[in-house]
Amino acid sequence: MRILMFARILSLIRLLRVSRLVRFFSEFEQMTNANLEGLRMFFRILSLFMMMFILCHWNGCLQYFVPLLGNFPSDCWVQREQLMNATTGEKYTFGIFRALSHMIGISYGSEGPPTDEVELWIVMTSMVSGALMYTVMVANAAAMMTNVDAPAKVYKNKLNHLEDYMGFRKLPKELRARITDYYQARYGGKWFDEKEILSLLSKSLKEEILNVLCASMLESTPMFRGRDPSFINAILLQLRYEVFLEGDIIVQQTAPGDRMYFIEHGQVLVATDSFKKELCDGDYFGEVCLLTKGKRVASVTALSICHLFSLSVDSFNVVLTCFPDVRKDILCTALERQKDLLDAKLGALAKSENSPTEEKPTTSGLNDYNLEQASDADYDYDMN
């Protein structure tokens, strides 16, 4: 009957159900897109301590149960500690203390070594269970430390390698600070290999992700507004994410126009000798260069940290070869665009003769194309 009553302690395994809370919060985090990493970590630690407590409880109960089966011999630890008439709480406390003393290997208990063969086996069992507890605890602690914010750890390692490189090359202090600021602005303290992540996804999922990130920016561009969704998806796959720090020159005047930019977040200044214009979130610049080979006639400078998406001329041409109807339509639009820009330029020149005040452009593509040199030779496409 005593053995059957002792078996009731196995019901404490139910305490390990706290581990289900870890899975619950993990699933809840995925559904709500909330950051519950700290809460999940708390319950992992709580689950580990629950497991350690159950092991200590079983061991402490066993320490008392074995002398109980022998009707408490005179040399048992219960008699030595004078616990025959003690309360249940006091007996339990001494049992847990003795079990922990064995498990952590600091002594044989509160008083003296084992006195008989049975007690010796109990002590050895406690020591082995303590070693197993150490193993489980260290393994779980190492796993938790490894899995906590892994992208931040990778970012820190990359940043340490970068600092080693800058020190080896003896780069100036100001340049080092700008490079470090770029890393922080580009990756935000977490390192993700976005190309590798997207390459592991199907084409449809990749297009859906890029639609969420960039589709609204393409819709703000007249050249892409209302186009075939297949064409838009093909363009999205060619976009490249870029980051510029405050003061960086994104586009240099007189440089060849090899790409256009979409502003996801940030503010830029488009400037020439005769005008200045600021662009911000959702705007774009450099669209005419996709259809011409003209040089930039304006410089674009970042006024803040800018997160942009760029579309190169080569990538755009690759997409157009698969959509001849869209190509023909875009070329017609470009011709109309050229005419409007030329009229605007001539009007601005005529007005400048009468007034020396500074003029501002009315279109975003004025900085891309030298209208004074515009000709049919600027187009590298077959209108047929």
C-alpha positions in Angstrom: 0.0 0.0 0.0 2.9 2.4 0.8 4.4 1.6 -2.6 1.1 2.3 -4.4 0.7 5.6 -2.5 4.3 6.6 -3.5 3.4 6.0 -7.1 1.1 9.0 -6.9 4.1 11.4 -7.2 4.2 10.4 -10.9 1.2 12.6 -11.4 3.5 15.6 -11.1 4.5 15.0 -14.7 1.5 17.1 -15.5 3.6 20.1 -14.4 5.6 19.7 -17.6 2.5 20.8 -19.6 3.9 24.4 -19.2 6.0 23.5 -22.3 2.7 23.7 -24.2 2.6 27.4 -23.4 5.8 27.8 -25.4 4.3 26.3 -28.5 1.1 28.3 -27.9 2.9 31.7 -27.8 5.0 30.7 -30.8 1.8 30.0 -32.9 0.2 33.2 -31.5 3.2 35.2 -32.5 3.0 33.9 -36.1 -0.7 34.7 -36.3 -0.6 38.2 -34.8 2.8 39.2 -36.2 3.7 40.3 -32.6 7.1 40.0 -31.0 6.7 37.6 -28.1 10.2 36.3 -28.0 10.8 37.5 -24.4 7.6 35.9 -23.2 8.4 32.6 -25.0 11.9 32.6 -23.5 10.4 33.1 -20.0 8.2 30.1 -20.4 11.1 28.0 -21.7 13.1 28.9 -18.6 10.0 28.2 -16.4 9.6 24.8 -18.1 13.3 23.9 -17.4 13.0 24.9 -13.7 9.7 22.8 -13.4 11.6 19.8 -14.7 14.4 20.3 -12.3 11.9 20.7 -9.4 10.1 17.5 -10.3 13.5 15.6 -10.4 14.4 17.1 -7.0 11.0 16.3 -5.6 11.1 12.6 -6.7 14.6 12.3 -5.3 13.6 13.9 -1.9 10.6 11.7 -1.6 12.7 8.6 -2.4 15.2 9.7 0.3 12.4 9.5 2.9 10.5 6.5 1.4 13.3 4.0 1.7 13.8 4.5 5.5 10.0 4.4 5.8 9.9 0.9 4.2 12.4 -0.3 6.9 10.4 1.2 9.7 13.1 3.8 10.3 16.2 2.0 11.4 18.2 3.6 14.2 21.1 4.6 11.9 19.0 6.1 9.1 19.2 9.8 8.4 15.6 10.4 9.7 16.6 9.1 13.1 19.8 11.0 13.1 18.1 14.2 12.3 15.4 13.5 15.0 12.6 13.9 12.5 10.3 11.0 13.7 7.8 13.4 15.3 8.5 16.4 13.0 5.8 17.9 10.7 5.4 16.8 7.1 6.8 20.1 5.9 9.9 19.7 8.0 10.5 16.1 6.8 9.9 17.2 3.2 12.4 20.1 3.5 15.1 17.9 4.9 14.5 15.3 2.2 14.8 17.9 -0.6 18.0 19.3 1.1 19.5 15.9 1.2 18.6 15.1 -2.4 20.1 18.4 -3.6 23.2 17.8 -1.6 23.7 14.5 -3.5 22.7 15.9 -6.9 25.0 18.9 -6.9 27.8 16.8 -5.3 28.7 19.1 -2.4 28.3 16.5 0.4 26.5 13.3 1.5 23.7 15.3 3.1 23.3 17.1 6.3 25.3 14.6 8.4 27.7 11.8 7.6 28.1 9.3 4.7 25.7 6.4 3.8 25.3 3.9 6.6 24.1 0.8 4.7 24.0 -0.6 1.2 20.5 0.6 0.4 21.4 4.2 1.4 24.6 3.9 -0.6 22.6 3.0 -3.7 20.2 5.9 -3.1 23.1 8.3 -2.9 24.6 7.0 -6.1 21.3 7.3 -7.8 20.9 10.9 -6.6 24.4 11.7 -7.9 23.7 10.2 -11.3 20.4 12.0 -11.6 22.2 15.3 -10.6 24.7 14.7 -13.4 21.8 14.2 -15.9 20.1 17.4 -14.5 23.4 19.3 -15.2 23.5 18.0 -18.7 19.9 18.9 -19.5 20.3 22.3 -17.9 23.5 23.2 -19.8 22.1 21.8 -23.1 18.9 23.8 -22.8 20.7 27.0 -21.7 23.1 26.7 -24.7 20.1 26.1 -27.1 18.2 29.1 -25.7 21.3 31.4 -26.0 21.9 30.2 -29.5 18.4 30.6 -30.8 17.7 34.0 -29.1 17.7 36.7 -31.8 20.0 34.8 -34.2 19.8 37.5 -36.9 21.2 40.1 -34.4 24.1 37.8 -33.6 24.9 37.3 -37.3 24.7 41.1 -37.8 27.1 41.6 -34.8 29.6 39.1 -36.3 29.4 40.8 -39.7 30.0 44.1 -38.1 33.0 42.8 -36.1 34.5 41.5 -39.4 33.9 44.9 -41.0 35.6 46.7 -38.1 38.6 44.4 -38.4 38.8 45.1 -42.1 38.6 48.9 -41.6 41.3 48.7 -39.0 43.5 46.6 -41.2 43.1 49.0 -44.1 43.6 52.0 -41.7 40.5 53.8 -43.0 39.9 57.4 -41.7 37.7 57.7 -38.6 35.0 59.7 -40.4 34.7 57.1 -43.2 34.5 54.3 -40.6 31.6 56.1 -38.9 29.8 56.4 -42.2 30.2 52.8 -43.0 29.0 51.7 -39.6 26.0 54.1 -40.0 25.3 52.5 -43.4 25.2 49.0 -41.9 22.8 50.1 -39.2 20.5 51.9 -41.8 20.7 49.0 -44.3 20.2 46.1 -41.9 18.7 47.6 -38.8 20.7 45.5 -36.4 19.6 42.2 -37.9 21.2 40.3 -40.8 19.0 38.7 -43.4 20.2 37.3 -46.7 17.1 38.4 -48.6 18.3 37.0 -51.9 18.8 33.6 -50.5 15.5 33.7 -48.6 13.6 34.7 -51.8 15.5 32.1 -53.9 14.1 29.3 -51.7 10.5 30.4 -52.4 8.3 29.7 -55.4 7.9 32.3 -58.0 4.3 33.0 -57.1 5.2 33.6 -53.4 8.2 35.8 -54.4 5.9 37.9 -56.6 3.4 38.2 -53.8 6.0 39.4 -51.4 7.4 42.0 -53.8 3.8 43.1 -54.6 3.3 43.8 -50.9 6.6 45.7 -50.7 6.8 47.6 -54.0 3.6 47.4 -56.1 2.2 50.8 -54.7 5.4 52.5 -55.8 5.1 51.2 -59.4 1.5 52.3 -59.5 2.6 55.9 -58.7 4.7 56.0 -61.9 2.7 56.9 -65.1 4.8 54.6 -67.2 3.7 51.5 -65.2 0.2 52.6 -64.1 -2.6 50.3 -65.4 -0.2 47.8 -67.0 -0.7 44.1 -67.4 -0.2 42.4 -63.9 2.2 39.9 -65.6 4.4 42.8 -66.8 4.3 44.4 -63.3 5.3 41.2 -61.7 8.2 40.8 -64.1 9.4 44.3 -63.2 9.1 43.6 -59.5 11.4 40.7 -59.8 14.1 43.0 -61.3 14.0 45.6 -58.5 17.0 46.0 -56.3 16.9 47.4 -52.7 19.4 50.2 -52.0 20.1 52.4 -49.0 21.7 55.8 -49.0 22.9 57.9 -46.0 22.2 61.6 -45.5 24.4 63.6 -47.8 25.1 60.7 -50.3 24.9 61.7 -53.9 22.5 59.2 -55.5 22.7 60.6 -59.0 25.6 62.7 -60.3 25.0 65.4 -62.9 26.3 64.6 -66.4 26.6 60.9 -65.4 25.0 58.3 -67.8 21.5 57.4 -66.8 21.5 53.7 -66.2 18.6 53.2 -63.7 15.6 54.8 -62.2 14.7 54.9 -58.5 11.6 54.5 -56.4 11.6 56.1 -52.9 10.2 53.7 -50.3 11.2 56.0 -47.4 13.3 59.1 -47.2 13.8 62.5 -48.8 16.0 63.6 -51.7 16.9 66.9 -53.4 16.9 67.2 -57.2 19.0 70.1 -58.1 20.6 71.9 -61.1 22.0 75.3 -61.7 18.5 76.7 -62.4 16.1 74.8 -60.1 15.7 72.6 -57.0 13.0 70.2 -56.0 12.5 67.8 -53.1 11.0 64.3 -53.4 9.9 62.0 -50.6 8.1 58.7 -49.9 6.3 57.3 -52.9 8.0 59.6 -55.4 10.4 58.4 -58.2 13.1 59.9 -60.4 15.1 58.7 -63.3 12.3 57.1 -65.3 13.3 58.7 -68.7 16.7 57.1 -68.6 15.0 53.7 -69.0 14.2 54.7 -72.6 17.0 57.0 -73.5 20.8 57.1 -73.4 21.0 60.7 -72.4 23.1 61.9 -69.5 21.7 63.2 -66.2 21.2 66.9 -66.2 20.6 67.1 -62.4 22.1 65.8 -59.3 20.1 63.9 -56.7 21.3 64.1 -53.1 19.8 62.3 -50.0 18.5 64.7 -47.4 17.9 61.8 -44.9 18.5 58.1 -44.7 16.8 56.9 -47.9 15.5 53.4 -48.6 15.1 53.0 -52.4 14.3 50.4 -55.0 16.2 50.7 -58.3 15.4 49.4 -61.8 18.4 49.2 -64.2 18.1 49.8 -67.9 19.4 46.3 -68.7 16.8 44.6 -66.5 14.1 46.8 -68.0 15.1 45.9 -71.5 15.1 42.2 -70.7 11.5 42.5 -69.4 10.4 44.5 -72.5 11.6 41.8 -74.9 8.9 39.5 -73.4 6.1 42.1 -73.7 6.3 43.7 -77.2 2.9 45.3 -76.9 3.8 47.0 -73.6 7.1 48.1 -75.2 5.4 49.7 -78.1 3.0 51.6 -75.8 5.8 52.8 -73.5 7.8 54.1 -76.5 4.7 56.1 -77.6 4.4 57.5 -74.1 8.0 58.4 -74.1 7.7 60.3 -77.3 4.8 62.3 -75.8 6.8 62.8 -72.7 9.8 64.1 -74.7 7.5 66.6 -76.4 6.0 67.8 -73.1 9.5 68.2 -71.5 10.8 70.1 -74.5 7.9 72.5 -74.4 8.4 73.0 -70.7 12.1 73.7 -71.2 11.5 76.2 -74.0 8.9 77.9 -71.9 11.3 78.1 -69.0 14.0 79.5 -71.2 11.6 82.2 -72.6 10.5 83.1 -69.1 14.1 83.3 -67.8 14.8 86.0 -70.3 12.2 88.2 -68.8 12.8 87.2 -65.1 16.0 86.1 -63.4 14.1 84.2 -60.7 14.7 80.5 -60.1 12.5 78.1 -61.9 11.1 74.9 -60.6 10.2 71.9 -62.8 6.8 70.5 -63.0 7.8 66.9 -63.8 9.9 64.4 -62.0 11.8 63.3 -65.1 13.4 66.6 -66.0 16.6 65.7 -64.2 17.2 62.7 -66.4 17.3 63.9 -69.9 19.1 66.7 -71.7 16.4 68.1 -73.8 18.7 70.3 -75.8 20.3 67.2 -77.2 17.1 65.2 -77.6 16.9 63.4 -80.9 15.5 60.2 -82.3 19.0 58.7 -82.0 18.6 58.6 -78.2 16.2 55.7 -78.6 17.6 52.3 -78.8 14.5 50.5 -79.8 12.9 49.3 -83.0 9.5 51.1 -83.3 8.4 48.4 -85.7 
